[in-house]
């Protein structure tokens, strides 16, 4: 891969990472708000938590790809 393509890929990954982190924070807020209600839709809450976990996994994969391997 050329340097230009590599830099473009890194920029795309950084942008994707920011979008995923924002969505993760939004889900966290939605889960918190749902938990404060008197009647909780457990199925909806479970789906939000599952989506949040999937986002966390995607974030971790992108961060791993962006972090250079350091040989000690």
N, C-alpha and C positions, 0 to 999 in steps of 0.2 A: 504494500500500500504506500502510495506517495505521501510525502509530508503534508501536502495541502489536503488530501483526502483524510488523513489521520486527524489533522486539526479540525476539519469540518465535522468529523465523527465525534470528536471530543466535545465540540460546541453543541451538537445535537444531543449528546448524552447529558450534558449539564442542563440544557433546557428541559429535557424530559424529566430529569431528576427533580428540578424545581416544581414542575407540574405535579408530579407524584407526591412530593412532600406537602404541597398545598392541599391536595385532595385528602391526604392522610390526616392533616390537621383538621380539615373540615369534617371528616368522618368522626374524629375524636370528639369534636364539639357536638355533633349530632347525637352520638352515643351518650354523651354526658347529659344533654338536654332530654333525651328520651328516658334516661334513668331517673330524672327528676319528676316525671309525670306520675300521677297516682295510678293510672292503669297503663301497663307496659305491654306492648305487642312483642312477645318473646321471639316470635319468628322473624319479625322485622329487625329486632335488636341483634339476633343471631346472624342475620344476613349482613348487617352493617359491620359487625365484628369480623366476620369471615372476609369481607372485602378489605377491611383495614389490614388484616393480617397478610392478605395477598399483596397489597400495596407495599407493606413493610418488606416482603420478600423481594419485590421488584426493585425497591430502593436499594436494598443490600446488594443485589446483583450488579446494578449500575455503579454503585460506589466501589465495589470490588474491581470492576472493569476500569474505572478511572484512577484507581490507586496503583501506582507502579509497584512492581515486585521489587523488594529490597533483599538482596542476597547478603546475609550477614556472615 
